[in-house]
């Protein structure tokens, strides 16, 4: 199983232990909203909390160094669903960084945190 597939499976099942093993201790996450940066502990807090669900998950490219995936993501806070593209870098078989870009899927979309 690829690193991305393992990450998606662990995320969807809320398996924090599996995610902890897949995410490097020096992990940095730069999401497409809010201009913030998160670390490993921040991401693990979200795991299993039903903040997001995903469908149509696809691994577009993956090798030992990088991976690219795409999914439709739905948010529990009633914000609009998004088509999310994720770029990941790997180190020693773990995800060391992730950055996302997204396309809103509704006409009335408002960026979270831009109010």
Secondary structure, 3 states (H helix, E strand, C coil): CCHHHHHHHHHHHCCHHHHHHHEEEEEEEECCCCCCCEEHHHHHHHCCCCCEEEEEEEEEEECCCEEEEEEEEEECCCCCCEEEEEEEEEECCEEEEEEEEEEECCCCCCCCCCC
